[in-house]
Amino acid sequence: MIIARVVGSAVSTIKTETLIGSKLLIIREADVAGKPTGRPLVAVDSVGAGVGDLVLAASGSSARQTPITENRPVDTVIMAILDSLQVEGTVTYRKEAWR
C-alpha cells in the first residue's frame, strides 16, 4: 500500500466494458505529512474519494482484490481515505488540517 494524494480526475467516454462506471482519479504518492512527492498515476476509486483527499492505494495484483475491481484490468486502486496519520508518536496529518 502507498499513501497518496488525489490531485485530479480522468474522464474516459470510451473504455473497456469492464471499466464502465468506474471513477478514475489521478493520484501522486505522498509523504507522511500529505505532500505529493511521486509521479502521477491513474487509479480506480473504490471508496468515494475526491480531489484533495489523502488515500491509501494498492497496485499490481492487490489492486484487483476489491469488489469493484475484481477481475478487471486495474493496476492501481484507492481503497481507503485517511483521516489522520501518526508516525513515531507524532500526528503528521489530520484531514481537517489540510483542507
N, C-alpha and C positions, 0 to 999 in steps of 0.2 A: 504494500500500500504506500501511496505517496500523499503528502499534504500538498494541496494545490489551491490556487485562487481562480475563480471563474472570472474571465476577463472579457468574454464576448459570447456571441452565439453564431451558429452556422445554419443557413436555410438552404434546403435542397428540395426542389419540387419533383425532381426525377431521381429515384434511388431504387435499389433492390427491394423487392416486395417485402422481405422480412424486416426492413428498417422503416417502413411506412408507419407513421405515428410516433416515431422515436424523436425526442427532443435532443438536438445536438448542441453542445456548448463548447466554447474554446476555454481551455484551462492552461495554466502555467504552474509548474512546480513552485512551491513557496517555502520560505524558511519558517522557523517556529514562531516568528512574530507576524506571519501572514504576508510578508513582502514577496511578490512574484520574483523568481530567480531563474527559472528554466525556460526552455523553448515552448512555444505554443503547441498544444495538441487538441484534437477534436475528441470529445468524449460523449458517450450516450448518458443522459441523465436518467437515473432510476429513482430519484428521491425528491424531485421538485426544486432543485437548486436554481439559483439565479445569478446574474452578474453581480459581482462583489462578494459572494459567499466564499468562505474558506471551506474546503471539502476534503474528504478522503477519496482517493481514486485507486483503482486497480487496473493492471494491464495484463496483456497476454491471455493465457487460458483462464486465469482467475476472473477476467472481465466477462466471461460468459457463464458465470455462476449465479446471476440474479434472475428472478422470474422474468424480467423484462428483456434480458439479453441472452437467455438460454438458447443455444443452437442458432445463434445469429452471428453474422460476420462482424464482430465487435472486438476491437483491440484495447479500448480504454472505456471504463465505466465509472461514473460518480455514484458512490454507494453510501455516503454519509455527508451531512452538513455539520460542521464543527461549531460548537457553542463556545468552547474555550480550549486552551492548551496550557499544560503546566509542565515545565521542564526543570528538573532538579530543585523542586520545591518553589519555583517562581512561576507565577502565571505570566505567560508570554503573549497570550492572545485571549481576548474576550470579544464575542461577536458585536455587542453594542458599542464597544470602544472604537471599532474600525469604521463604522458607518457614519 
